[in-house]
Amino acid sequence: MAPTRSNRQLRSKQTCFLCLSSTLSKKLDDSEEYYFDEQLDVVFLLRYCLKIPSSQCEVYLREYGNPSTWLDVCENCESMIQETRDSYTNAQKLLQIFKNGVKLIETKLVASFKDYAVISDDNTWATPLARKIRQIFLHRKILNSILCVHKITS
């Protein structure tokens, strides 16, 4: 049976990196299996909570190896880090759904550009504000497209 967080043997007493309470060291010997979740928790803590640059984390990885050995946290803090990482992951998924929705809305508005050109002289199709918002959006979209083409050709 592969070692897990719950069945592995903990070693010496240490101090929790976050709350300074006494905790048991979870440092692994070179011969033991690396614990992927613990590595993710440490990297997540450094990168997203403590805002340590990825370049610095890369240096730590080269110099110190397995991230799960870099610091110790008590069970309460470990649980807090895991919950925060899970929340971050869920928020990223929701953000992607939001971005996809915005892209669909923009695509629909851009696709209706030809119809807009036909009815733009007809003042009865929408309120003046709706027409103005549509014009602002489409002009910005056209300007962004021109700038993208200019960057590609430069």
C-alpha positions in Angstrom: 0.0 0.0 0.0 1.4 3.4 -1.0 1.9 5.9 1.8 -0.7 8.6 2.2 -1.1 11.6 4.4 -3.0 9.6 7.0 -0.9 6.5 7.2 2.7 7.7 6.9 5.0 8.0 9.8 5.7 11.5 11.0 9.1 12.3 12.4 10.4 15.0 14.7 8.4 17.9 16.3 8.5 21.1 14.3 6.8 24.5 14.3 4.0 25.3 11.9 5.2 27.8 9.3 1.9 29.8 9.5 0.7 29.8 13.1 3.9 28.7 14.9 2.1 26.0 16.8 3.9 22.7 17.5 3.5 20.1 14.8 5.1 16.9 13.7 7.6 17.1 10.8 6.3 15.7 7.6 9.6 15.8 5.8 10.3 12.8 3.6 13.4 10.7 3.3 14.9 10.5 -0.2 13.7 6.9 -0.4 10.0 7.8 0.3 7.4 8.5 -2.3 6.7 12.2 -3.0 3.3 13.4 -2.0 1.8 15.2 -4.9 -0.9 17.1 -3.0 1.5 18.3 -0.4 3.8 19.6 -3.1 0.9 21.4 -4.7 -0.1 22.9 -1.4 3.3 24.3 -0.8 3.7 25.7 -4.3 0.2 27.2 -4.1 0.9 28.7 -0.7 4.1 30.4 -2.0 2.8 31.4 -5.4 -0.8 32.5 -4.8 -1.0 33.3 -1.1 2.4 34.7 -0.4 3.0 36.0 -3.9 6.5 34.5 -4.3 7.5 34.8 -7.9 7.6 31.6 -10.0 11.2 32.3 -10.8 12.1 32.2 -7.1 10.0 29.0 -6.7 12.0 27.5 -9.5 15.3 28.3 -7.7 13.9 26.7 -4.5 13.0 23.6 -6.5 16.4 23.3 -8.0 18.2 23.9 -4.7 15.9 22.1 -2.2 14.0 19.5 -4.3 10.7 18.2 -3.2 8.4 21.1 -2.2 6.7 19.0 0.5 9.9 19.2 2.5 10.3 22.9 2.4 8.2 23.8 5.4 5.9 22.3 8.0 2.3 23.2 8.7 -0.1 21.9 11.4 -3.2 20.0 10.4 -5.5 23.1 10.8 -3.3 25.2 8.6 -2.8 22.4 6.1 -6.6 22.1 5.9 -6.9 25.9 5.4 -4.4 25.8 2.6 -6.2 22.9 0.9 -9.6 24.6 1.1 -8.1 27.8 -0.2 -6.5 25.9 -3.1 -9.8 24.2 -3.9 -11.6 27.6 -3.8 -9.0 29.1 -6.2 -9.4 26.1 -8.6 -13.2 26.5 -8.5 -12.9 30.3 -9.0 -10.7 29.7 -12.1 -13.2 27.4 -13.5 -16.0 29.9 -13.0 -13.8 32.7 -14.4 -13.4 30.6 -17.6 -17.1 30.1 -17.9 -17.6 33.8 -17.5 -15.0 34.6 -20.2 -16.6 32.1 -22.5 -20.0 33.8 -21.9 -18.6 37.2 -22.6 -17.0 35.9 -25.8 -20.3 34.5 -27.0 -22.1 37.8 -26.3 -19.4 39.7 -28.2 -19.5 37.2 -31.1 -23.3 37.6 -31.4 -23.0 41.4 -31.4 -20.3 41.4 -34.0 -22.1 38.8 -36.1 -25.2 41.2 -36.2 -23.0 44.0 -37.6 -24.3 43.5 -41.1 -27.9 43.7 -39.9 -27.0 46.8 -37.9 -25.6 48.5 -40.9 -28.9 47.9 -42.8 -31.1 49.2 -40.0 -28.8 51.9 -38.5 -30.7 54.6 -40.4 -34.0 53.4 -38.9 -34.4 55.1 -35.5 -37.3 52.8 -34.4 -35.2 49.6 -33.9 -33.7 50.7 -30.6 -33.3 53.5 -28.2 -30.7 56.2 -28.9 -28.6 54.9 -26.0 -28.7 51.3 -27.3 -27.6 52.5 -30.7 -24.7 54.5 -29.2 -23.5 51.5 -27.0 -23.6 49.3 -30.1 -21.6 51.8 -32.1 -19.0 52.3 -29.3 -18.6 48.5 -28.9 -18.3 47.8 -32.6 -15.9 50.7 -33.2 -13.7 49.5 -30.3 -13.8 46.0 -31.8 -12.8 47.2 -35.2 -10.0 49.3 -33.8 -8.7 46.4 -31.8 -8.7 44.2 -34.9 -6.8 46.8 -36.8 -4.2 47.1 -34.0 -3.8 43.3 -33.9 -3.2 43.2 -37.7 -0.7 46.0 -37.4 1.2 44.2 -34.6 1.3 41.0 -36.7 2.6 42.8 -39.8 5.1 44.9 -37.9 
